[in-house]
Amino acid sequence: MKDINVALITGANKGIGFETARQLGKLGYKVIVGARDAQLGASAVEQLIKEDITAEFLLLDVTNIDIIKNAVHNIDEKYQRLDVLINNAGTFLEKGIAPSQLDIHTLKKTFDVNFFGVFETTIAFLPLIKKSKSGRIVNVSSGQGSLTNGSVAEAPRLQLAYNCSKAALNMLTIQLSKELADTPIKINSAAPGYTITDMNEGKGKRTVQESSKIIVELATLDENGPTGGFFDDSGKVQW
C-alpha cells in the first residue's frame, strides 16, 4: 500500500460519509470506513467493493478513547501512516429548542461527538498523519457554525448545541493549522450544506453527491492548497 493514499472517514457507513468514501475510492484512494456499528460498516464496505473500490471496515466510535486507540493501532500495523482523515461523524439532537430551554445533557452529548470526539480522534491519529508525505485533515463542519451567519437577522432556526459545537470545531481547525504550519499537513473545515440525510430526517436542499464535493476537494488538495480555512462549494465561508 505504499503507492496508494489511505483515507479514513468517520461515520462513513451512510450519508455524506459514505458518499465521500465512494468518491475518494473512485479517485484511487484506499478508503477505510469508520463506523461504530460493525454490521452497517461491513455492509457499506460491501457496496463500495461492488463498485471496484478498495475499501475496508474499521470499528470506530469517536466518543470512546479505547476504541480510537485500537483503531490507530490497526492502521499503524497495516499501513504505518494515514494520508487523509475526514472527521465526518456527527450528531444533531435538538429541534428548534430555544437556548434557555436546552438541557445540559443534550448540549454535552452534542459536544461529545461533534467536538470532543473530533479532537480525540484527530490527536490520536496525528502521529500517523505526520508520517504521510501530504497529510490532509478535513473537519466536516456546517454553515451553522459560522458566527457571521448566525448573527444576521435572517439567521436559521435556533439550535444552540449543534451550532456551538460546529463553531468550536472551526476553532480547532484554525488552531491546529497554526501548530502544523511548518509541516506538509493541511487541515480545513468543510460546510456541506443542508443535505438530505437521516440526520436531517430526509429533509434538505442538497444530495449527498453534491455535499461531498467540497469534502473531497479539501481532502485531495495539492501542496499549494489552503490550510486553516472554512469552505463550501462557492469558496470561503465567513467565520
N, C-alpha and C positions, 0 to 999 in steps of 0.2 A: 504493500500500500504506500510505498514511498513516492510514487508518481501521481497519486490521486489525492485530491483535497478531501479531508474528513470534516464533515459538518454535523454538529449536534443541535437538534431543535427540541426544545422542551415543549410539552403539551402538544405533541405532534401527531396524536392518533386521530385527530379530526380538525375540521375548520381551517382557519388560516395556517395553523402549524403544519397540518398535513399537506396543504397545497404548497406551502413554502418548501417542504421536503421534496415534493414531487417536482417542482420547478428546478430546484438545485440538482436533483437527481438527473433531470433531463440535460443539465449542463455538464454532466460528467462527475459530479461530486458523489462521494460515498456518504450517504445520509444515515444518521443514527436517530431513530425515532424514540425520543424520550417520552415516557408516559408512566403514570402511576398505576394504571390498570393493565396488567400483563396481557389479558385476553384482547382488549381493544388495541393495544400496541402491536401485538403479533398480527392481528387482522389487518392493521394499517400497512404493516411491512409486506404482507402477502399481496395486497393490492399494488404496492409500488413495484414489487418484483415482477408482477404480471406485465408491468409496463417497461420491463427490461432496465429497471433502476436498481443499482447496487444499494441495498438497504439492510439494516438490522435493527432489532428492538433492544432498548436499554431501559431497565426499570429505573425510574427517576421521579421522586416526589420532592419538589423543591422546598417543602416545609419540614423535611426530615433530614437532618445533617448526616446521620449514619448512612442513609441510602445515597445521599450525594457523594459522600466519601467513597463508598463502594463503586459508584458509577465512575468516579475519577480513576480508581484503581483498575477497573476493567478496560477503560480506554487507554490508559497508560501501558498496560500489559500488551494490548493488541497493536497500538499504533505509535506509542511513545510521544504523541503530540496531539493537538487539536487545532485545526485550521480555522474553523468557524464555530462560534457559539451564538445561537439565536435564542434569547430569553423570551419565549412566546407564552409560556404558561401564565394564565391569569384568571382572575375571578371578578365577578360583579354581583353583589349581594343586596343592593338597595334599589328601590324603585320609587323615585320621586319623594323620598323622605326628606323633610326639612332638617337642616343641621341640628336644630335644638331637639329634634325627636329621634335622632340617630342613637342607637345603643352602642356602648363601648365595645361590646363583643363583636358586632358587625365591623366596626372600624378596625379593631385589632386583627380580625380574621382576614380582612381585605389586605391589610398591610403585610400580613404573614406571607401571602402568596405574591402579591404584586410588587412588593419592595424587599422585604427581608429575604424572601425566597430567591429573588434575583441576586441580591447581594451575596448570599452564602454560596449560591451556585457559581457565580462569576469568580469570586475569590478562590473557591476550591479548584476551579479549572484553570485559573490564570497561569500557574506554572507550566501546564501543558500547552497553553496558547502561546506562551513566550518561546516555546520550542519550535513553533511554526515560523516559516520564513516570512509569512504575511498574515498574521493572525487578525481575525475580524470578529468583533462582538456587536451584535445588534440587539438593542433593548426594544421590544415591541411596546410602545407607549400608546398615547392617544391624544388627539387634539383637545380632549377634555382635561388633559394635564397642563395645558397652556394657561398661565396666569393672565396673559394678554387676552386670550379668547374668553376666558371666564369672567373677566371684569367688565365686559361691554354689556350694554343694556339688554341686547337681544341674545344673551348667553343661553345655552340649552338648560334643560331641567336641572334641579338641584340634586346632586349626588356627591356629597362631601367625601365619603370614604374612598370611592373609586378615583375621583379627581385628584385628591390629595396624594394618593398612592402613586399615581402616574406623574404628578409633579415632582415627587421625591425621587422617582425613578429617573427623571430627566436630570436632576441634580447629580445623581450617581454617574450618569453618562458624562457630564461635564467634569466632575472631579477626577474620575478615572482617566479621562482623556488627557488631563493635565499631568497626572502621575506618569502616564505611559507615553508622553510626548516625545521622548528620546528613543522610542522603540518603533519597530515596524507595525505595531498593533494599531488598528483603527477601531474606535468604538463610537457608535451613533445611536440615536433614538429614532424610531420609525412611527409614524402615525398612519395606520392603515385606512382609517375612515370608518364610518358606520356600516358594518358588514353583516350580511345575512348569515348568522351563525346560531348555534344552540344557545350560546351565552346571551345573545340578543333575542332569544325566543323566536328565531326565524324572521325577525324584522331587520330592516336595514336598507341602504341605498346602493350597496356595492356587493359584488360577488367576491368570493374568496380568491378567485383568479386575479381580479383587479387589485384587491387589497394586499396580496402577497408580492405584488410587483416591486414596491419600494423596499420591502424587506430583502428580497433577493438582490436588488440593485446595491444596497448597502453592504450586503454580505460578500459581494463579488467586486468591491472597489479595487482599483489598481493602486499602485504606490502613490499616485498623485491625487487620490481621492481625499475628501474631507474627513475630519475626525472631530469629535466633541460637538456634533450638530444635531438638529432636530428636523426631520424631513418628512414630507409626504410626496405624492406624485407630482405636485406642481413646484416643488422646491423647498426652500427653508420655511419652517413653521416658527412663529414667534414664541419665545419662551413665556 
